[in-house]
Amino acid sequence: RNQSIQESLVAGAMDCGCAVPGVPKAAASQRVHPPAVAMALMPVATEVQRLIECNGFKPMSIQELESQLLSPNSQKLCASFSMRLQQVLDLHPQLVSIWEQDEAPMVSIPSSPWLGGLAKPPQAHGPAGPKPQDEREKVLDGIQRGQALEIMEQLTDMPELQQSLREIAFILINSPDRTMLVSAIGNRISVQTRNFLRSAKIRTAQLLRCFSDDFIIEEKGAGTVVTYPNASPKNYFVTAQQHKRIDSARHARLLKLGADVTEGLRCKGISAPELNQILCVENLPGILLIDCRTAAERMSGVLPGSVQLDSVLAEHVQQASFVVAYCCIGCRSSAWCQELAKTSVAHKLNYLTGGIAAWVHEEGPLVHSLTGLPCRVVHCWSWELAAFFPSRGYEVVCTELTDSFNRNHQEVFPEQSLNRASMARLERLRHLAWEVRLRYCPSVLCLEAEEVLRKLSDGEANHYVFVDCRTPDERQVSTVSALGSTVMTKEEEEVEEEEEEEAENEDEAQKIFSDTSDQIHQDTGEDETAEQQQQQQQQP
């Protein structure tokens, strides 16, 4: 009983943020701020996910990952929070799944193709295929039950809701200071929006509070005031919880892309949380921040105290105690560190993993390069990389890049880096495809994409029929385009097979009927001949 009372007191003190003797401070912070701890440890879960992808999506044991494969930076990050790898991965169920095999903890990527030792994937792994989406009928049933606020995330896919939010945003844009009383908005909305809110049993203020990232609601006196901060209505609105999940997914993809573009380079990396701790909390002296981006990119936000690479001299690097180079996603800064890997200053060189994109994901401060004032504008180097930046809180811009920058040391345009990452991912995709084929359908003939494209270019397009076996949602995005070849869906192919089978059955029935008719005519002719011969024999 005394032990249970002591555990309760310790747990209560940790929940209140008090220091407890014998309990690590990081553990207390984990109890008090679990979302912040999970965000800080996301690079570890992302690295584990990438290791599984590089291993052909085969499940891996946590013991092997922790003892042999995990990078020193991730091990250091886990140790700083006094957490084991399994505890870290438990904070990110959307990235990895943990289950047991022969009493040993295993980890895999949720809903990925199952290539484990068990016959069927465990329940924690999830179904090995696309997740079923909620149907419109279920959403409408939830509305009729008065549960619209609880299922608001499913409601965002309804055109009626998006049209209502766009109409309210347009009303606010045309009002002074883009601000208006909520009661006044109710008098200006259209009949369609009013009917939708009435049928969904939602008030205007309740609806706008669900989209707090786009509509700012304040209580002033007896009225409720709403402000729309953007200059134009969005094409698609999402809730605050959806924004968090979107940014979390973008951050994870960014860290994996940063690892792909720097694959094969032997240089030290530092994560954005570590750099933020050094610059903003510890404020260590002698740190040199080098911006490896172009002058056009630096016209937007930069890290405080950073200098452009062109203005850095050798003595600056030698005098600094700690050097951190950064660019957009980490490819140019890591290449610069790789060039100096054999010099006397190599031990103090680091590059920011994920670049300035990872820095803004961690809410790191930015300043304008000319005025030095805080800003929320960041350059994404290429519009292809805009999807890896946060979806809110920052203005992502992309101006045209020129060749004026020193191309002998840096990649001005991102094509080379992105192609390098694409080739690494293509090799992993090929490995995964062959693993799936050998496990599930070893007798099926498989063709490489290069071989098919080569034959199509040689004029053999009429020899191929492409059948798209994906779901309708996947086909709605894009499908194969092969000039001169037939492209059909799986359903169309099944219908065509049924029609061909019916045609074959009709032909076979017609043939049987024809053979039967010929046999009947033949038998009838033989009977007539026999009757005539019999009559001739009976004549005198």
Secondary structure in CASP SS format (residue, H / E / C, confidence):
PFRMAT SS
TARGET T0000
AUTHOR 0000-0000-0000
METHOD secondary structure of the structure
MODEL  1
R C 1.00
N H 1.00
Q H 1.00
S H 1.00
I H 1.00
Q H 1.00
E H 1.00
S H 1.00
L H 1.00
V H 1.00
A H 1.00
G H 1.00
A H 1.00
M H 1.00
D H 1.00
C C 1.00
G C 1.00
C C 1.00
A C 1.00
V C 1.00
P C 1.00
G C 1.00
V C 1.00
P C 1.00
K H 1.00
A H 1.00
A H 1.00
A H 1.00
S H 1.00
Q H 1.00
R H 1.00
V H 1.00
H C 1.00
P H 1.00
P H 1.00
A H 1.00
V H 1.00
A H 1.00
M H 1.00
A H 1.00
L C 1.00
M H 1.00
P H 1.00
V H 1.00
A H 1.00
T H 1.00
E H 1.00
V H 1.00
Q H 1.00
R H 1.00
L H 1.00
I H 1.00
E H 1.00
C H 1.00
N C 1.00
G C 1.00
F C 1.00
K C 1.00
P C 1.00
M E 1.00
S E 1.00
I H 1.00
Q H 1.00
E H 1.00
L H 1.00
E H 1.00
S H 1.00
Q H 1.00
L H 1.00
L C 1.00
S C 1.00
P H 1.00
N H 1.00
S H 1.00
Q H 1.00
K H 1.00
L H 1.00
C H 1.00
A H 1.00
S H 1.00
F C 1.00
S C 1.00
M C 1.00
R C 1.00
L H 1.00
Q H 1.00
Q H 1.00
V H 1.00
L H 1.00
D H 1.00
L C 1.00
H C 1.00
P C 1.00
Q C 1.00
L C 1.00
V C 1.00
S E 1.00
I E 1.00
W E 1.00
E E 1.00
Q E 1.00
D C 1.00
E C 1.00
A E 1.00
P E 1.00
M E 1.00
V E 1.00
S E 1.00
I C 1.00
P C 1.00
S C 1.00
S C 1.00
P C 1.00
W C 1.00
L C 1.00
G C 1.00
G C 1.00
L C 1.00
A C 1.00
K C 1.00
P C 1.00
P C 1.00
Q C 1.00
A C 1.00
H C 1.00
G C 1.00
P C 1.00
A C 1.00
G C 1.00
P C 1.00
K C 1.00
P C 1.00
Q C 1.00
D C 1.00
E C 1.00
R H 1.00
E H 1.00
K H 1.00
V H 1.00
L H 1.00
D H 1.00
G H 1.00
I H 1.00
Q H 1.00
R C 1.00
G C 1.00
Q C 1.00
A C 1.00
L C 1.00
E C 1.00
I C 1.00
M H 1.00
E H 1.00
Q H 1.00
L H 1.00
T C 1.00
D C 1.00
M C 1.00
P H 1.00
E H 1.00
L H 1.00
Q H 1.00
Q H 1.00
S H 1.00
L H 1.00
R H 1.00
E H 1.00
I H 1.00
A H 1.00
F H 1.00
I H 1.00
L H 1.00
I H 1.00
N C 1.00
S C 1.00
P H 1.00
D H 1.00
R H 1.00
T E 1.00
M E 1.00
L E 1.00
V H 1.00
S H 1.00
A H 1.00
I H 1.00
G H 1.00
N H 1.00
R H 1.00
I C 1.00
S C 1.00
V H 1.00
Q H 1.00
T H 1.00
R H 1.00
N H 1.00
F H 1.00
L H 1.00
R H 1.00
S H 1.00
A H 1.00
K C 1.00
I C 1.00
R C 1.00
T H 1.00
A H 1.00
Q H 1.00
L H 1.00
L H 1.00
R H 1.00
C C 1.00
F C 1.00
S C 1.00
D C 1.00
D C 1.00
F C 1.00
I E 1.00
I E 1.00
E E 1.00
E E 1.00
K E 1.00
G C 1.00
A C 1.00
G E 1.00
T E 1.00
V E 1.00
V E 1.00
T E 1.00
Y C 1.00
P C 1.00
N C 1.00
A C 1.00
S C 1.00
P C 1.00
K C 1.00
N C 1.00
Y C 1.00
F C 1.00
V C 1.00
T C 1.00
A H 1.00
Q H 1.00
Q H 1.00
H H 1.00
K H 1.00
R H 1.00
I H 1.00
D H 1.00
S H 1.00
A H 1.00
R H 1.00
H H 1.00
A H 1.00
R H 1.00
L H 1.00
L H 1.00
K H 1.00
L H 1.00
G H 1.00
A H 1.00
D H 1.00
V H 1.00
T C 1.00
E C 1.00
G C 1.00
L C 1.00
R C 1.00
C C 1.00
K C 1.00
G E 1.00
I E 1.00
S C 1.00
A H 1.00
P H 1.00
E H 1.00
L H 1.00
N H 1.00
Q H 1.00
I H 1.00
L H 1.00
C H 1.00
V H 1.00
E H 1.00
N C 1.00
L C 1.00
P C 1.00
G C 1.00
I E 1.00
L E 1.00
L E 1.00
I E 1.00
D E 1.00
C C 1.00
R C 1.00
T C 1.00
A H 1.00
A H 1.00
E H 1.00
R H 1.00
M C 1.00
S C 1.00
G E 1.00
V E 1.00
L C 1.00
P C 1.00
G C 1.00
S C 1.00
V E 1.00
Q E 1.00
L H 1.00
D H 1.00
S H 1.00
V C 1.00
L C 1.00
A H 1.00
E H 1.00
H H 1.00
V H 1.00
Q H 1.00
Q H 1.00
A C 1.00
S C 1.00
F E 1.00
V E 1.00
V E 1.00
A E 1.00
Y E 1.00
C C 1.00
C C 1.00
I C 1.00
G C 1.00
C H 1.00
R H 1.00
S H 1.00
S H 1.00
A H 1.00
W H 1.00
C H 1.00
Q H 1.00
E H 1.00
L C 1.00
A C 1.00
K C 1.00
T C 1.00
S C 1.00
V C 1.00
A H 1.00
H H 1.00
K H 1.00
L E 1.00
N E 1.00
Y E 1.00
L E 1.00
T C 1.00
G C 1.00
G H 1.00
I H 1.00
A H 1.00
A H 1.00
W H 1.00
V H 1.00
H H 1.00
E C 1.00
E C 1.00
G C 1.00
P C 1.00
L C 1.00
V E 1.00
H E 1.00
S C 1.00
L C 1.00
T C 1.00
G C 1.00
L C 1.00
P E 1.00
C C 1.00
R C 1.00
V E 1.00
V E 1.00
H E 1.00
C C 1.00
W C 1.00
S C 1.00
W H 1.00
E H 1.00
L H 1.00
A H 1.00
A H 1.00
F H 1.00
F C 1.00
P C 1.00
S C 1.00
R C 1.00
G C 1.00
Y C 1.00
E E 1.00
V E 1.00
V E 1.00
C C 1.00
T C 1.00
E C 1.00
L C 1.00
T C 1.00
D C 1.00
S C 1.00
F C 1.00
N C 1.00
R C 1.00
N C 1.00
H C 1.00
Q C 1.00
E C 1.00
V C 1.00
F C 1.00
P C 1.00
E H 1.00
Q H 1.00
S H 1.00
L H 1.00
N H 1.00
R H 1.00
A H 1.00
S H 1.00
M H 1.00
A H 1.00
R H 1.00
L H 1.00
E H 1.00
R H 1.00
L H 1.00
R H 1.00
H H 1.00
L H 1.00
A H 1.00
W H 1.00
E H 1.00
V H 1.00
R H 1.00
L H 1.00
R H 1.00
Y H 1.00
C C 1.00
P C 1.00
S C 1.00
V C 1.00
L C 1.00
C C 1.00
L C 1.00
E C 1.00
A H 1.00
E H 1.00
E H 1.00
V H 1.00
L H 1.00
R H 1.00
K H 1.00
L H 1.00
S H 1.00
D C 1.00
G C 1.00
E C 1.00
A H 1.00
N H 1.00
H H 1.00
Y C 1.00
V E 1.00
F E 1.00
V E 1.00
D E 1.00
C C 1.00
R C 1.00
T C 1.00
P H 1.00
D H 1.00
E H 1.00
R H 1.00
Q H 1.00
V H 1.00
S C 1.00
T C 1.00
V C 1.00
S C 1.00
A C 1.00
L C 1.00
G C 1.00
S C 1.00
T E 1.00
V E 1.00
M E 1.00
T E 1.00
K H 1.00
E H 1.00
E H 1.00
E H 1.00
E H 1.00
V H 1.00
E H 1.00
E H 1.00
E H 1.00
E H 1.00
E H 1.00
E H 1.00
E H 1.00
A H 1.00
E H 1.00
N H 1.00
E H 1.00
D H 1.00
E H 1.00
A H 1.00
Q H 1.00
K H 1.00
I H 1.00
F H 1.00
S H 1.00
D H 1.00
T H 1.00
S H 1.00
D H 1.00
Q H 1.00
I H 1.00
H H 1.00
Q H 1.00
D H 1.00
T H 1.00
G H 1.00
E H 1.00
D H 1.00
E H 1.00
T H 1.00
A H 1.00
E H 1.00
Q H 1.00
Q H 1.00
Q H 1.00
Q H 1.00
Q H 1.00
Q H 1.00
Q H 1.00
Q C 1.00
P C 1.00
END
